[in-house]
Amino acid sequence: MDDSAHLTCRATGPAVALESAVLTSGLPEEARLSAVERMAAAVAARDVIPAFTGVIAGQATVGLTPEELELLSAHDRKLSTRDLPAAFARGEHGGTTVAATVFLAHRAGLSVAATGGIGGVHPAPGGRDVSADLYELARTPIILVCSGAKAIVDLPATLERLETLGVTVVGYQTQEFPAFYSAESGLSLALAADDTEEVVDIWRRARSIEMPGSLLVCVPPPAAVALSRQENEAAVSRALSDLDMAGIRGPGVTPFLLGRIAEHTGGRSLEANLGLLENNASVAASIACLV
């Protein structure tokens, strides 16, 4: 069977691919559709198509309808790249992670994607757990706009792994690797861009020599909703202690930690999350207008 039978692209003009795992596991249920609406509006305001990406009944789709997004929001299934073949075969629904989203978006012909934060390097019993996002970024040529890596990962190890994998990381109007909820991490970036035109110029130079990986554009969360570095690190530390006490492992870790961080910040981390998702979508749309 032709592999393209499992991929539908409804984006017929300038578009930004948007991950849908935020609907299935990245946010509390009551915030999921609000996040989608804010991201979609931010992209559409630039006359760019908001192309949410996911799998519906075994069909990968770049450009999900509102009805399909509502369907996904009622499910907890998230799909990374490795999960796609089985999801196709079994006719499953699922929200796509960063890895699966950029994989599918590139094959649908899109050049720009946006998310909140990428996965990274997690300390784990017996070693380290490394997100598939990092490896997909190393082999899939796309511009991905994010606010760095999720705050719950080991940020120095994540940035080091991105360097090892040859992923070009550029700070957008910042010289510091954002810490998701916070603009500050204490980690300097070697490359910064002042505007979207410079981002696109870097991208074109990368494509001219056929570099295999992504251009990771790191945007600080909006100042109006960002947490301070101190509050961010304190909340993450307390959430990780809660995780140890709860003994949770596997897919339940991230939702647990995000929920505990929200509790420890009085809900301010959720506001930061929603704000940075919207802002990243807007920056990505500005880039998509120029690619």
N, C-alpha and C positions, 0 to 999 in steps of 0.2 A: 504494500500500500504506500502511496505517496505520503511522505511525512508532512507535507504542507496541508494535508487534509485535517490535521489536528491544530492548525494555527489560522485564526481569522484576524485580519487587521481592518478595523473600520475607520482608521485615521486616514483621511484623503488629502491632508495639507500639512502645514507646520504643526507639529504635535509634541507633547511631552508625555512620556510613559510614566505612570504613577503606580507604585506598588500597592497591592491590595491586602497584604498580610496585616496591615494596620487595622483592617476591618475585622479580621478573624482572631487576632491575638495581641495586637500591639496597643490597643486602647480599651478602656472600659466600654461595655456595650452601649451605655447611654451617650457616649461621645463619638461613636464611630461614624454615624451618618452625618453628624455636624462637621466632622473633620473632612469628610469627602466633599461636602458642599463648599466649604471654605477653600479647599485646594482647587476644586473645579472652577470656582468663581475667579480665583487668582490667576489661573492660566487663561481662562476665557477673556478676562479683561485685557489681555495682550493680543487678542484675536488669534489665539493658538488653541488647538484642540487638546482638552484634558483626556488623555488616553489611559484610563485605569486598566490594568492588566491583571488577568486572573484566569481560572479554569472553571468552566460551567459545564456540568454533565460530560466531562472528558474532553471538552473543546477549549483549547487555549485561545483567549481572545484579548487583543490589544484594542481597547475602546469599548469597555463594558457599558451597558445601558444602566439607567437609574434602577430599573427593576432587578437587574442582575447584581448590582452592588448591594441592594437591600437583601437579596437572597444570601449573598456571601456574608453579610453582617450578622446573620443568624447562625453561622457555622463557626467552629473553632479550628477548622483544618487549615494549616498553612503548608505551602509546598515550596521546597527548595528545588534546585535544578535536578537533583538526583531523583526526586519524587515524581517528576512529570510523566515518564513513561507508564508507570503503574496507574497514575491518575487518569491518563488517557484510556488505558486498557479497561479500567474498572468503571469508567463513566462518572468520576467523582467531581464534586465541587471543591474549590480551594482557593484561598488567597495566596498570591505569589510573594515570596520574600524578595529582597534586593537581588539575590543571585538569580532566581528564576525570572524576575522581571527584566533585568538587563539582557539575559539570554534570549528571551522571547522578543523583546523590543528590537534588539539588533537584527534578529532574523526577519522581523516585520519591516525593516528598513528605517527605523527611527534612530536618531542620533543623540537624543537628549532624554534623560530620565531624572526623576526627583524622588527623594524619600526624606524621612526624618533623620535617622542615623543608621549607619551600616553596622553589621555585626563585627566582632573582632576577636581578640584573644582573651579567653576566660581562664582563670586559674581553675584547675579541676583536680580531683583526687588522682594521684599517680601521674600527673603531667599537666598538659594544657589542652583545652578544647578550642579549636580554631574554627571560626565560622567559614562556611562555604562562600560567603560573600566575597572574602578577600581573594580567593582563588578564581572566582568568576570574573572579578574586576581585572585580574591579571591577564585574562585571555579573551575578554570580550571588548571590542572597541566601541565605547559609548561615553558620552559626557554624563556623569552622575552628580547631581547637586544634592548635598546633604549638610547636616550640622555636625560633621565629624562622625565619631562612633558613639554607640549607645553608652550612656554614662556608667553602666554596670560592668563594662569590660575593663581590661587592663590597657589603658590608653597608651602608655609608652611602648608596651610590647606590640600593640596593634599598629602603631605608626611605624615601628621598626620592621614589622612583617610586611607592610605595604611597600616599604623601601626595598626589602629583599626580593619581593615579587616583581619589582619594576613598575609599580603603579605610580603614575605622575600625580602628585597631590599639590593642589594650588589653593591657597587661602584667598577667599573673595573679600577684598577690602579688610584683610586681617593678615597678620604674620604669625598668628597663633592657632594651633589645632584646636577647634572648638570642642568643648566637653559636653555636647548635646544640650542639656538644660542651661549650661553656663558658656559664656563666650571665652572664658579663661580656663586653661589647663596647665599652663606653665611649660608647654611644649612648643618650641619654635618650628615654623615651617620655612623651608629653604626657598619657597616660591610663593609669591603673592601677586594677585592681579587687581588693578584699580577699578576695572569696569568689564562689562560683558564682551566688549570688542576685543580686549586683550585675551580673555578666555578663549574666544573663538579663534584668534590668531594662533594661540598655542595648540589648539585642537587641530587646526589645518596643517601646522608643521608636523604634528605627530602622524597625521594621516599620510602626509607626503612621503614619509619614510616607512610607512606601513607598520608602525608600532602596534603590537598585538593587543594591548590592554586599554583600560579606560582612563579617562581624565577625571579625577575625583576633585570636584569643586566644593570646598568647605566654607560654609556660610555661618557666621555666628548667629545665635538666636536673637530675635529683636530685643533691643534694650528694654522695652516696656514690659516684657514678660520674663526676661532671662533671670535665672537665679545667680547669686554671687558664687564665686568659686568655693568659698568657705561653706555656704549653705548646701551647695550641691554635693560636695565631698562628704560632709557630715551626714546628709540624708542617705547617700549611697552606702556609707560605712555601716550605719544603723540597719539598713535593709539587708545587707549581707550577713550581719550578725543574726538577724531574724531568720534568714534562710538557713543558717547553720543549725539553729535551734529547732526549726521546723523539719529539717531533714528532707527537704524536697529535692528531687533530682529530675533530669530529663526535660521534656517540653514545658513542664509547669514552672520552671525556674523564672523565665523572663516575666510572665504575667504576675507572678508572686512579687518579684522585686519591684516592678513598676508600681504595683498597688501599694506596697509598703512605702516606697519613696513618696508617693502622693500623700499618704497619711502623715508622714514625717514632715512634709512641707505645707500641710494644711491645704492641699489641692493646688498649690502654686506650680508644682512640676507638671501637672496636667495642662494648665494654662500655657506654660512654656512650650510643651509638646505641640499643642494645637497651633500656637503662634508660629513656631519654627516650621511646621509642616506647610502652613499657608505661605510663609515668606519664601521658603525654598522653592515651592511651586512657582511663585511669581518670578524669582530669579531665573529658574529653568526656562520659563516661557520667554523671557527676554533674550536668553541665549538661543532658543529655538528659532526666534525671528531672524537671526543672523546666520545660522548654519546653512 
